[in-house]
Amino acid sequence: MARRATLVKRVRKENPNTLLIDAGDVLQGTPYFNFYKGEVEYKAMSLIGYDAGTIGNHEFDNGVESLAKAYQFANFDIVSTNYDVRGSALESRVKPHVVKEVGGLRVGLFGMGIRPEGLITPDNFKPLKYLDPVSTVRGGGKTAARTGTMRSGAGHVAPRLLS
């Protein structure tokens, strides 16, 4: 993380209009994660200055409740356009999108998650619902166009699906 922090600091010094977005899979198999359950990772990312992050399949390794507890240490937005988090422990923390003002431009950020079947244990994904990423992103694009907002996304979905 120290190298990452140094790189981010250098890039932002060269271009202060830089957004730092994580594409997911922050939580996976490290001794820090196994013991601290995401606290160390999200605290470090917050100190580095992340602007937003999305949810990868490994965020569900310990289930939705554990992920919600880990997110309390993230001082940045968590976005997921195609995971319906309503009625879950993530509902108050995960947004379908956010808009950031960068260098006078409005930039809409969204995140896309991969289809959970075969990658995430079903009990670890409950009660979330997977939504088609193409239709959810295209719907958000119409909103962005009406508000004069540029869009940028991150996630675990193949870019060709969105063309």
N, C-alpha and C positions, 0 to 999 in steps of 0.2 A: 504493500500500500504506500510505502514511503516513496518509491519510484514513481508510482502513479500520481501522487500528490505533487511531486516535483515537476512532472511533465505537464499536468494540468495548470499549475502556476505559470510555467513558461509559456504555454499556448495562450492562456488568458492575458498575459502581459503583452504578447505580440498582437492579439486580437481580442479585445475586451467583449466583443459581441459574439462570444462562444457559448453554446449550450452544451452541458455535459449530461448525457442521457445513458442509462444502463438498459441493456436489452434483455435482462433476466438471467437466471441461473446464478445468482449471487450466492445462494446457499447450496453447497454440495460437498459433502464428504471430507472437509478439512477438519483437523482436530479442533480448531476454533469453533466451527459450526457444531460439531458433535457435542461440545461441552457448553457453549454459550448460546446456541440455538438462534444465531443471527444477530445478536446484540453487537458483537465486535464489528462485524461487516457493515452494518447499517450506521453505527456510530462513526466508523472511519470514513464511509462514503459521505456522511453529513459534514464532517470536518473538511473533506476535500472540496466540497461545494457542488455536489451533484444537483442538477436542476429537476430531474425526473428519472423515473425508472419504470420498467414494466415487469410482468410476471413470467418467469420461465417455468418449465415443468419441474425443475428441482426445488423451486420454492415450496412445493407441496410435499416434499419428502417426509415432513413430520405432521402434515395435515393443515387444514385451514385455521384452526384455533392457534396453533403454534406460529403460523405465519403472521397472523394478526398481532400476536405478542411481539414478534420481531419488528414489525413495522412501527411500533411505538418509538423505536430508536432512529427512525429515518426522518430527518428534518427536510425532506423534499417530497415532491408529489409522486404518487404511484398511480400509473394509468393502465387501464386495460379496457379496450374497446369491445372485445368479443368474449369476455368472461362476465357473465351476469352474476354479480356478487350480492344482489338484493337478498335480504333475509339472512345474511351470513355475518360472521364476526369481522369480515373485511368491508362491509358496507360503508362504514363511516370513514374508511381510510383510502379506498381505491376509487378513482374517478374514471369515467369513460374517456375523458380528455381534459387537457388544461390549455390555457392560452398564456403565453409569456410575451412580454414586450422586450424586444432585443434590437438595439440600435434604431429605434423608431418604427420597427416592423412588428406586427402582431403575428406570432408563430403558434399555431395550434399543434400540440403534441398528443399523440395517441400511442397506445401499445396494443400489440396483437399476440395472443397466446396460441400455442399449438393445440391441435385436437388431443384431448387427454387419453383417449382409448389406447391402451397398450404402452403408455408412458407413465401414467399417474395411477396409482392404486385408487380404485373407485371410492373407497371410504375416505381417502385423503383429499378428494376433490369435492365431496358433498358439503354443503348443499348447492354449490355453484353449478351454473349451466353454461355449456359451451355454445356460442353463437357463431354463425357463419362469418368469417372475417371479411370476406369480399363485400357482403351487403352492409355490414356495420361500418366499414371504412368508407364505402361509397356514400352512405347516408351522412356521415360526418363531413365528407367533402362538400356536399351541398350546403351544409350549414356554414362551413368555412368560406365558401364562395360568396354567400350572402353577406357575411360580416367583413369581408376583405381580409381574411386571415390566411397566411401561408400555412401549409401542413407539413409535418415531419413525423415519421413513425419509427418505432423500434419494436423488435419482437422476434418470435421464433417461426414466422410464417414465410414461406418462399415468396420473394418479391413478384415473381411472375404471376402469382395468383391475383395480384391487384392491378395488373395492367389491362 
